[in-house]
Amino acid sequence: MNPAVISLSATFFAFSVFLYYYVTGTQAKKSIKRVNSWFHTEEEKKRKSFIYLFGDRFDSSEISESLRKKLMQANLPIKASEYAAVCLLIFAMLWFVCHFLLQLLFPLDIVLAYIFVWAGSKIYLNSRKDKRAADFNKQLPEICRMMSNTVKAGMTLHQGVQLVAKELPAPAGEEFNELNQELNLGDSFDDAMGRLSQKIASDELKIFVSTISIQRRVGGNLAEVLSIMADTLEERERVNKEINTLTAEAKYIAFLLPILPVFMVIMMNVVIPGFLNPLFTPLGLILIVIIAALQLFAFFLIKKITRIRV
């Protein structure tokens, strides 16, 4: 046989093999990339630089577990160590302002900076968490009705989850889309719903998840139960709005009551340098403790009065 024909045939065969493996490899990479976009892989969580070694250890420790849960419920896509680093940076800036600009003595400068960072972080995370839960609760009656209609139509709960993920906007659409992807990968329905209830700090969502789990185990008319739950949630939302309107003034007073004296004494210290120095005497420290105790008592008393559960 002609050597040129043999060489050409071998070249064509090698090119065909290369083309086959190239196409299959490209498809495999696309599939892996698609799965990785659904879930955070361990390699994505690993940082490349040794500078962040301490942050990785903090993220994997039990100390950061509570912070990770708060960040997840607040829908902040950052690591616990990154959030802690931002808080430390803000603390250093506030300490600089208190010590050098306001001329506060030690340890008042550190205490004030810490209080501002602690209170600001708590208010920020709670506000984001509550807003996300409130937005989800507004969509929950519609979720109940859509899943009730899918059950009445003879479809499965998984198909109801797909319908909610397709039809509703964020935050319910995003969360149910991730729930649908977990179910597509073979995860248990109860486990996936349990993780959903942990992501959003909503009592209504916990009731919704518990109701579906119980009805799936013991049986019953799930469609009718979901329809009744939708009406109940709408009525509860209406009552909560009325309560929030009536108690809004008292809630703002509860926050302003401890803040105004602090800003007042800081402004007096700016106008009169050394105005706060007498507070570091034994009698001054006793007065600080008494005033702080009274302010905290008034704050929690107002919060207790205005906290009406429906």
C-alpha positions in Angstrom: 0.0 0.0 0.0 1.1 3.5 -0.8 2.9 5.1 2.3 1.2 8.4 1.5 -2.2 6.8 1.8 -1.2 5.2 5.1 0.1 8.4 6.4 -3.0 10.3 5.3 -5.3 7.7 6.9 -3.4 7.8 10.2 -3.5 11.5 10.2 -7.3 11.5 9.6 -7.8 8.9 12.3 -5.7 10.9 14.8 -7.6 14.0 14.0 -10.9 12.2 14.4 -9.9 10.9 17.8 -8.7 14.4 18.8 -12.0 15.9 17.7 -14.0 13.3 19.6 -12.2 13.9 22.9 -12.2 17.6 22.4 -16.0 17.7 22.0 -16.6 15.3 24.9 -14.2 17.2 27.1 -15.9 20.5 26.3 -19.3 19.1 27.2 -17.9 17.7 30.4 -16.4 21.1 31.4 -19.8 22.8 30.7 -21.6 20.3 32.8 -19.1 20.7 35.7 -19.3 24.5 35.4 -23.1 24.3 35.5 -23.1 22.2 38.6 -20.5 24.5 40.3 -22.8 27.4 39.6 -25.5 25.7 41.6 -23.3 24.9 44.7 -20.1 26.3 46.2 -17.4 23.7 45.8 -14.7 23.2 48.4 -12.0 24.4 45.9 -13.9 27.7 45.5 -13.9 28.2 49.3 -10.1 27.7 49.5 -8.2 30.9 49.3 -5.0 31.1 47.3 -2.9 33.5 49.3 -1.2 32.6 52.6 -2.3 36.0 54.0 -5.8 34.7 54.5 -4.8 31.5 56.4 -6.1 33.0 59.7 -9.4 33.8 58.0 -9.7 30.2 56.7 -9.2 28.9 60.2 -11.7 31.4 61.6 -14.3 30.3 59.0 -13.9 26.6 59.9 -14.1 27.2 63.6 -17.2 26.9 65.8 -16.9 30.5 66.8 -17.9 31.7 63.4 -20.9 29.3 63.1 -23.4 31.8 64.5 -22.0 34.6 62.3 -22.3 32.4 59.2 -25.9 31.7 60.0 -26.7 35.4 60.4 -24.9 36.3 57.2 -26.9 33.6 55.3 -30.2 34.8 56.7 -29.2 38.4 55.8 -28.3 37.3 52.3 -24.8 38.6 52.5 -22.6 36.5 50.1 -19.3 37.0 52.1 -17.4 34.9 54.5 -17.5 35.3 58.2 -13.9 36.3 58.4 -14.4 39.0 55.7 -17.3 40.4 57.7 -15.2 40.3 60.9 -12.3 42.1 59.1 -14.7 44.9 58.0 -15.9 45.3 61.6 -12.3 45.5 62.9 -11.5 48.1 60.3 -14.5 50.2 61.3 -13.6 49.7 65.0 -10.1 51.0 64.4 -11.5 54.1 62.5 -14.0 54.9 65.3 -11.3 54.5 68.0 -9.1 56.9 66.1 -12.0 59.4 66.0 -12.8 59.0 69.7 -9.2 59.1 70.9 -7.6 61.8 68.7 -10.5 63.9 67.4 -12.9 63.8 70.4 -9.9 63.5 72.9 -11.6 60.7 75.0 -9.4 59.0 77.5 -8.7 55.3 77.8 -10.8 53.1 78.1 -13.8 55.2 77.2 -12.5 55.6 73.6 -12.3 51.8 73.2 -15.6 51.1 74.9 -17.5 53.7 72.8 -15.9 52.4 69.5 -16.8 48.8 70.5 -20.4 49.7 71.4 -20.9 51.6 68.1 -19.5 48.6 66.1 -21.5 46.0 68.0 -24.7 47.9 67.9 -24.3 48.9 64.2 -23.5 45.4 63.2 -26.4 44.0 65.1 -28.9 46.6 63.7 -27.6 46.1 60.1 -27.8 42.3 60.1 -31.2 42.3 61.8 -32.6 44.8 59.4 -31.5 42.9 56.4 -32.7 39.6 57.9 -36.1 41.1 58.8 -36.5 42.7 55.4 -35.7 39.5 53.6 -38.1 37.6 55.8 -40.8 40.2 55.3 -40.4 40.1 51.5 -40.6 36.3 51.6 -43.7 36.3 53.9 -45.5 38.6 51.4 -44.9 35.9 48.7 -45.8 33.0 50.9 -49.6 33.1 50.4 -49.0 33.0 46.7 -46.6 30.1 47.1 -49.2 28.2 49.1 -51.9 28.8 46.4 -49.6 27.8 43.6 -48.5 24.5 45.3 -52.2 23.9 46.3 -53.2 24.2 42.6 -50.5 21.9 41.5 -51.6 19.2 44.0 -55.2 19.7 42.9 -54.1 19.2 39.3 -52.6 15.9 40.1 -48.9 17.0 39.9 -46.2 16.4 42.5 -44.8 18.8 45.0 -41.6 18.8 43.1 -43.4 20.2 40.1 -45.0 22.8 42.4 -41.5 23.8 43.5 -40.5 24.2 39.8 -43.6 26.3 39.1 -42.8 28.6 42.1 -39.2 29.0 41.0 -40.3 29.9 37.5 -43.1 32.3 38.2 -42.2 34.2 41.3 -39.4 36.9 41.6 -36.8 37.1 44.3 -36.5 36.2 47.1 -38.9 33.3 46.8 -38.0 32.6 43.2 -34.3 32.3 43.9 -34.7 30.1 47.0 -37.1 27.7 45.3 -34.8 27.6 42.2 -32.0 26.4 44.5 -34.5 24.0 46.2 -35.4 22.6 42.7 -31.8 22.1 41.8 -31.2 20.2 45.1 -34.2 18.0 44.4 -33.0 17.4 40.8 -29.7 16.0 42.2 -31.6 13.5 44.3 -31.7 15.2 47.6 -34.5 14.3 50.1 -37.5 16.6 50.0 -37.7 17.0 53.7 -34.0 17.7 54.0 -34.1 20.3 51.3 -37.1 22.0 52.8 -35.4 22.0 56.2 -32.4 23.8 54.8 -34.7 26.4 53.2 -36.3 27.1 56.5 -32.9 27.8 58.0 -31.9 30.3 55.3 -34.8 32.7 56.1 -35.7 33.7 59.6 -39.4 33.4 59.2 -41.8 31.7 61.5 -44.4 31.5 58.8 -42.0 29.6 56.6 -41.2 27.1 59.4 -45.0 26.5 59.7 -45.3 26.1 56.0 -42.4 23.5 55.9 -43.7 21.6 58.9 -47.2 21.5 57.4 -46.0 20.0 54.2 -43.7 17.5 56.0 -46.5 16.3 58.3 -49.0 16.0 55.5 -46.6 14.0 53.4 -46.1 11.5 56.2 -49.6 11.1 57.6 -51.6 11.9 54.5 -54.6 14.1 54.2 -55.9 16.8 51.9 -52.7 18.8 51.4 -54.3 21.1 48.7 -57.1 22.2 51.1 -54.6 22.7 54.0 -52.4 24.9 51.8 -55.4 26.9 50.6 -56.5 27.6 54.1 -52.9 28.5 55.1 -52.7 31.1 52.3 -55.9 32.9 53.6 -54.6 32.7 57.2 -51.2 34.2 56.2 -52.8 37.1 54.4 -55.0 37.9 57.4 -52.0 37.7 59.7 -50.0 40.0 57.5 -52.8 42.6 57.6 -53.0 42.4 61.4 -49.2 42.8 61.7 -49.2 45.9 59.5 -51.8 47.5 61.8 -49.8 46.6 64.9 -46.6 48.0 63.4 -48.3 51.2 62.5 -49.7 51.7 66.0 -46.4 50.8 67.8 -44.0 52.6 65.4 -43.6 55.7 67.5 -42.8 53.7 70.7 -40.2 51.6 68.8 -38.3 54.7 67.6 -38.4 56.1 71.1 -36.8 52.9 72.4 -33.9 53.4 70.1 -33.5 57.2 70.5 -33.7 57.1 74.3 -30.2 55.5 74.9 -28.6 57.2 71.8 -29.4 60.9 72.5 -27.5 61.1 75.8 -24.4 59.6 74.3 -24.3 62.1 71.4 -25.0 64.9 73.8 -22.1 64.2 76.1 -19.8 63.7 73.1 -20.7 67.1 71.7 -20.2 68.6 75.1 -16.7 67.1 75.2 -16.0 68.6 71.8 -17.0 72.0 72.9 -15.4 71.7 76.3 -12.2 69.6 76.1 -11.9 67.2 79.1 -15.7 67.4 79.9 -15.9 63.6 80.3 -12.7 63.2 82.4 -14.6 63.4 85.8 -16.5 60.3 84.7 -13.4 58.3 85.3 -13.3 59.0 89.0 -14.9 56.4 91.4 -18.1 58.4 91.7 -18.2 59.0 87.9 -17.9 55.3 87.2 -20.8 54.6 89.6 -22.9 57.2 87.8 -22.1 55.6 84.4 -23.2 52.2 85.6 -26.4 53.5 87.1 -27.3 55.6 84.0 -26.5 52.7 81.7 -28.7 50.3 83.8 -31.6 52.7 83.7 -31.3 53.3 80.0 -31.2 49.5 79.3 -34.1 48.9 81.6 -36.2 51.6 79.7 -35.1 50.2 76.3 -36.1 46.6 77.1 -39.3 47.7 78.8 -40.5 49.6 75.8 -39.5 46.8 73.5 -41.4 44.3 75.7 -44.5 46.5 75.6 -44.5 47.0 71.9 -43.8 43.4 71.0 -47.2 42.0 70.2 -47.4 38.5 68.8 -50.1 37.5 66.4 
